[in-house]
Amino acid sequence: MADAIRSLSPDHRVVLLETYYRGRTMAEAAQALGIPLGTVKSRTYYALHALRLALQERGIEP
């Protein structure tokens, strides 16, 4: 699974790190990263989509 996360772009990895690993809300992540809330929401959506695809390619169904 770690290799699937590493396959994400740095922008996508960092929003997942802030929201899922550090447990921040999207608003808190936006403030911590210095980016708009809408950007965090968008990057989270696309990061999860890309992660889902990467896991499926590795034979792991989420």
TIMI-2910 file (N, C-alpha, C, CB; in pm, 1 decimal, decimal comma, always signed):
<rs>
+----------+----------+----------+----------+----------+----------+----------+----------+----------+----------+----------+----------+------+
!      n_x !      n_y !      n_z !     ca_x !     ca_y !     ca_z !      c_x !      c_y !      c_z !     cb_x !     cb_y !     cb_z ! resn !
+----------+----------+----------+----------+----------+----------+----------+----------+----------+----------+----------+----------+------+
!    +82,0 !   -119,2 !     +0,0 !     +0,0 !     +0,0 !     +0,0 !    +86,6 !   +126,0 !     +0,0 !    -93,4 !     -0,4 !   +120,4 !  Met !
!   +199,6 !   +120,5 !    +67,5 !   +286,3 !   +238,2 !    +73,9 !   +333,4 !   +280,2 !    -63,5 !   +405,8 !   +211,1 !   +162,9 !  Ala !
!   +359,7 !   +182,3 !   -151,2 !   +404,0 !   +217,7 !   -285,6 !   +291,7 !   +284,0 !   -364,3 !   +454,1 !    +93,5 !   -359,7 !  Asp !
!   +167,3 !   +248,2 !   -336,0 !    +53,4 !   +313,5 !   -402,2 !    +43,8 !   +459,4 !   -358,1 !    -79,3 !   +238,8 !   -370,5 !  Ala !
!    +69,3 !   +485,4 !   -231,5 !    +66,4 !   +622,9 !   -181,1 !   +182,9 !   +702,1 !   -239,3 !    +71,6 !   +624,8 !    -26,2 !  Ile !
!   +299,5 !   +638,6 !   -249,9 !   +414,8 !   +706,6 !   -308,8 !   +393,6 !   +738,8 !   -456,6 !   +539,2 !   +621,2 !   -292,5 !  Arg !
!   +304,2 !   +666,0 !   -521,5 !   +278,8 !   +691,2 !   -663,6 !   +195,5 !   +817,4 !   -686,5 !   +208,2 !   +571,6 !   -725,5 !  Ser !
!   +136,2 !   +871,0 !   -580,0 !    +57,4 !   +993,4 !   -592,0 !   +149,9 !  +1114,2 !   -609,7 !    -33,2 !  +1012,3 !   -467,9 !  Leu !
!    +95,2 !  +1220,1 !   -666,4 !   +173,0 !  +1343,3 !   -678,6 !   +196,2 !  +1400,6 !   -538,8 !   +100,4 !  +1447,4 !   -770,5 !  Ser !
!   +300,5 !  +1480,5 !   -521,6 !   +325,7 !  +1541,1 !   -390,5 !   +206,3 !  +1622,8 !   -339,0 !   +448,8 !  +1630,1 !   -397,9 !  Pro !
!   +138,6 !  +1695,7 !   -427,7 !    +21,8 !  +1774,2 !   -386,3 !    -89,0 !  +1684,8 !   -331,6 !    -31,2 !  +1856,6 !   -503,8 !  Asp !
!   -107,7 !  +1571,0 !   -394,2 !   -212,0 !  +1478,9 !   -348,7 !   -171,6 !  +1408,7 !   -219,8 !   -242,5 !  +1375,5 !   -456,9 !  His !
!    -45,4 !  +1368,8 !   -210,8 !     +1,5 !  +1302,2 !    -88,5 !    -13,3 !  +1392,1 !    +32,8 !   +147,4 !  +1259,4 !   -103,4 !  Arg !
!    +21,9 !  +1518,7 !    +17,6 !    +22,2 !  +1607,7 !   +133,5 !   -119,2 !  +1633,1 !   +186,9 !    +88,3 !  +1740,1 !    +97,1 !  Val !
!   -219,1 !  +1641,5 !    +99,3 !   -355,1 !  +1662,9 !   +151,4 !   -405,3 !  +1538,0 !   +222,5 !   -452,1 !  +1701,4 !    +37,3 !  Val !
!   -370,0 !  +1420,0 !   +172,8 !   -409,0 !  +1297,8 !   +243,2 !   -336,4 !  +1286,4 !   +376,2 !   -380,4 !  +1174,7 !   +157,0 !  Leu !
!   -211,3 !  +1325,1 !   +378,5 !   -134,1 !  +1324,5 !   +502,8 !   -200,5 !  +1415,1 !   +606,4 !    +11,6 !  +1369,8 !   +477,0 !  Leu !
!   -235,7 !  +1534,7 !   +565,4 !   -294,5 !  +1630,8 !   +659,2 !   -432,5 !  +1587,5 !   +708,4 !   -304,5 !  +1767,4 !   +593,6 !  Glu !
!   -515,9 !  +1537,0 !   +617,2 !   -654,0 !  +1507,1 !   +655,8 !   -671,3 !  +1369,3 !   +718,4 !   -743,3 !  +1518,1 !   +536,0 !  Thr !
!   -606,1 !  +1267,7 !   +663,8 !   -627,1 !  +1132,5 !   +714,6 !   -525,3 !  +1092,2 !   +820,2 !   -622,9 !  +1034,4 !   +601,2 !  Tyr !
!   -398,6 !  +1122,3 !   +797,4 !   -295,0 !  +1081,0 !   +892,0 !   -291,3 !  +1171,6 !  +1014,2 !   -158,9 !  +1080,3 !   +824,0 !  Tyr !
!   -294,4 !  +1302,9 !   +990,9 !   -287,9 !  +1397,2 !  +1102,6 !   -424,9 !  +1428,7 !  +1160,5 !   -221,5 !  +1524,9 !  +1058,4 !  Arg !
!   -530,5 !  +1385,7 !  +1093,2 !   -665,9 !  +1400,9 !  +1145,8 !   -720,7 !  +1542,2 !  +1141,7 !   -669,5 !  +1353,2 !  +1284,5 !  Gly !
!   -665,9 !  +1624,0 !  +1055,2 !   -715,0 !  +1761,4 !  +1044,8 !   -839,6 !  +1766,7 !   +958,3 !   -606,5 !  +1853,8 !   +987,4 !  Arg !
!   -924,1 !  +1864,4 !   +985,8 !  -1036,8 !  +1888,2 !   +897,2 !   -981,7 !  +1946,9 !   +768,4 !  -1143,0 !  +1983,0 !   +962,7 !  Thr !
!  -1065,4 !  +1950,3 !   +667,9 !  -1019,1 !  +2008,2 !   +541,4 !   -987,3 !  +2156,3 !   +559,1 !  -1125,1 !  +1989,1 !   +430,7 !  Met !
!  -1064,3 !  +2225,5 !   +640,6 !  -1038,0 !  +2367,5 !   +666,1 !   -904,3 !  +2385,7 !   +738,3 !  -1152,4 !  +2429,7 !   +749,4 !  Ala !
!   -876,3 !  +2299,3 !   +835,3 !   -748,8 !  +2306,5 !   +906,8 !   -631,8 !  +2274,1 !   +813,9 !   -749,3 !  +2210,2 !  +1026,5 !  Glu !
!   -650,8 !  +2175,3 !   +726,6 !   -546,3 !  +2139,8 !   +630,4 !   -520,4 !  +2255,2 !   +535,2 !   -585,2 !  +2013,7 !   +551,5 !  Ala !
!   -626,4 !  +2320,4 !   +490,0 !   -611,0 !  +2434,6 !   +399,6 !   -529,2 !  +2544,2 !   +466,4 !   -748,7 !  +2489,3 !   +356,6 !  Ala !
!   -559,9 !  +2570,9 !   +591,4 !   -486,9 !  +2674,6 !   +664,2 !   -340,6 !  +2633,2 !   +683,3 !   -553,6 !  +2701,9 !   +801,1 !  Gln !
!   -317,5 !  +2508,8 !   +721,2 !   -180,8 !  +2461,4 !   +744,9 !    -97,5 !  +2463,1 !   +616,8 !   -183,3 !  +2320,2 !   +803,3 !  Ala !
!   -161,8 !  +2432,6 !   +504,8 !    -89,9 !  +2426,9 !   +377,4 !    -86,0 !  +2561,2 !   +305,2 !   -153,3 !  +2323,7 !   +287,6 !  Leu !
!   -167,4 !  +2655,4 !   +351,7 !   -171,4 !  +2786,9 !   +289,8 !   -236,6 !  +2786,7 !   +152,6 !    -33,3 !  +2841,5 !   +278,9 !  Gly !
!   -337,0 !  +2700,5 !   +136,8 !   -409,8 !  +2692,7 !    +10,1 !   -559,1 !  +2703,8 !    +37,5 !   -377,5 !  +2560,4 !    -65,2 !  Ile !
!   -638,7 !  +2740,1 !    -63,2 !   -783,2 !  +2753,2 !    -42,4 !   -849,5 !  +2620,0 !     -7,2 !   -848,4 !  +2811,1 !   -166,8 !  Pro !
!   -958,6 !  +2628,6 !    +67,2 !  -1035,1 !  +2510,1 !   +106,7 !  -1080,0 !  +2431,5 !    -15,2 !  -1156,6 !  +2550,1 !   +191,0 !  Leu !
!  -1125,9 !  +2499,2 !   -118,8 !  -1169,6 !  +2431,4 !   -240,3 !  -1059,2 !  +2349,4 !   -304,1 !  -1221,3 !  +2531,6 !   -339,5 !  Gly !
!   -937,2 !  +2397,7 !   -293,9 !   -822,0 !  +2325,2 !   -348,6 !   -797,5 !  +2198,0 !   -269,1 !   -695,7 !  +2413,8 !   -347,6 !  Thr !
!   -810,6 !  +2205,9 !   -137,8 !   -794,2 !  +2086,6 !    -53,5 !   -901,5 !  +1984,0 !    -88,5 !   -801,5 !  +2123,6 !    +97,8 !  Val !
!  -1025,1 !  +2029,1 !   -102,9 !  -1134,3 !  +1937,5 !   -137,2 !  -1109,8 !  +1870,7 !   -271,6 !  -1268,0 !  +2012,0 !   -139,7 !  Lys !
!  -1069,9 !  +1948,4 !   -369,3 !  -1044,3 !  +1895,8 !   -503,0 !   -928,1 !  +1796,8 !   -502,2 !  -1015,2 !  +2010,0 !   -600,2 !  Ser !
!   -818,9 !  +1834,1 !   -437,7 !   -701,9 !  +1746,3 !   -433,3 !   -732,3 !  +1617,7 !   -357,5 !   -583,5 !  +1818,4 !   -368,7 !  Arg !
!   -812,7 !  +1627,4 !   -252,7 !   -851,4 !  +1507,5 !   -177,7 !   -931,8 !  +1413,6 !   -265,7 !   -932,5 !  +1545,3 !    -52,7 !  Thr !
!  -1027,5 !  +1468,0 !   -337,9 !  -1110,3 !  +1387,1 !   -427,3 !  -1022,2 !  +1314,5 !   -529,8 !  -1215,5 !  +1475,9 !   -499,3 !  Tyr !
!   -936,3 !  +1389,1 !   -597,3 !   -853,0 !  +1329,0 !   -701,3 !   -746,0 !  +1236,7 !   -643,5 !   -787,2 !  +1437,7 !   -784,3 !  Tyr !
!   -697,8 !  +1266,7 !   -524,4 !   -599,6 !  +1179,8 !   -459,8 !   -661,7 !  +1045,2 !   -424,9 !   -543,3 !  +1246,6 !   -333,6 !  Ala !
!   -782,0 !  +1046,9 !   -371,1 !   -848,8 !   +921,6 !   -336,4 !   -881,5 !   +840,4 !   -461,5 !   -976,7 !   +949,6 !   -256,9 !  Leu !
!   -920,6 !   +909,5 !   -567,5 !   -949,4 !   +841,7 !   -693,9 !   -821,8 !   +775,0 !   -747,6 !  -1006,8 !   +942,4 !   -798,3 !  His !
!   -712,3 !   +848,4 !   -748,4 !   -585,3 !   +794,7 !   -797,4 !   -536,6 !   +679,7 !   -709,2 !   -479,2 !   +905,6 !   -803,0 !  Ala !
!   -555,0 !   +692,0 !   -578,7 !   -513,8 !   +586,4 !   -486,3 !   -596,3 !   +460,3 !   -510,1 !   -528,3 !   +633,2 !   -339,9 !  Leu !
!   -725,4 !   +477,7 !   -530,7 !   -813,4 !   +364,3 !   -560,5 !   -764,4 !   +290,4 !   -685,8 !   -959,8 !   +412,5 !   -579,9 !  Arg !
!   -733,8 !   +365,8 !   -790,7 !   -685,1 !   +305,5 !   -915,0 !   -551,5 !   +235,5 !   -894,7 !   -671,9 !   +411,7 !  -1023,6 !  Leu !
!   -461,7 !   +298,9 !   -820,2 !   -330,0 !   +240,0 !   -795,1 !   -343,4 !   +110,1 !   -717,9 !   -240,4 !   +338,1 !   -718,3 !  Ala !
!   -434,0 !   +104,0 !   -622,1 !   -454,7 !    -18,6 !   -545,6 !   -516,7 !   -127,3 !   -632,2 !   -543,2 !     +8,6 !   -424,1 !  Leu !
!   -611,1 !    -89,8 !   -718,4 !   -672,3 !   -186,9 !   -807,9 !   -568,6 !   -246,9 !   -902,2 !   -785,2 !   -121,9 !   -887,9 !  Gln !
!   -475,9 !   -164,0 !   -951,2 !   -368,4 !   -213,4 !  -1038,5 !   -280,8 !   -315,1 !   -967,0 !   -282,5 !    -97,1 !  -1088,2 !  Glu !
!   -273,2 !   -303,4 !   -836,5 !   -192,3 !   -394,5 !   -756,8 !   -274,4 !   -513,7 !   -706,5 !   -130,6 !   -319,9 !   -638,9 !  Arg !
!   -399,5 !   -522,4 !   -750,4 !   -484,8 !   -635,1 !   -711,7 !   -549,0 !   -619,7 !   -576,3 !   -406,3 !   -760,2 !   -713,0 !  Gly !
!   -550,4 !   -499,6 !   -522,6 !   -610,8 !   -473,4 !   -392,1 !   -740,5 !   -396,8 !   -414,8 !   -513,3 !   -393,4 !   -298,6 !  Ile !
!   -849,6 !   -454,4 !   -373,0 !   -977,9 !   -386,7 !   -387,1 !  -1008,5 !   -310,2 !   -259,3 !  -1091,0 !   -487,6 !   -419,0 !  Glu !
!  -1034,3 !   -180,5 !   -271,5 !  -1062,1 !   -101,2 !   -150,6 !  -1195,8 !   -136,6 !    -87,0 !  -1060,1 !    +46,8 !   -183,8 !  Pro !
+----------+----------+----------+----------+----------+----------+----------+----------+----------+----------+----------+----------+------+
</rs>
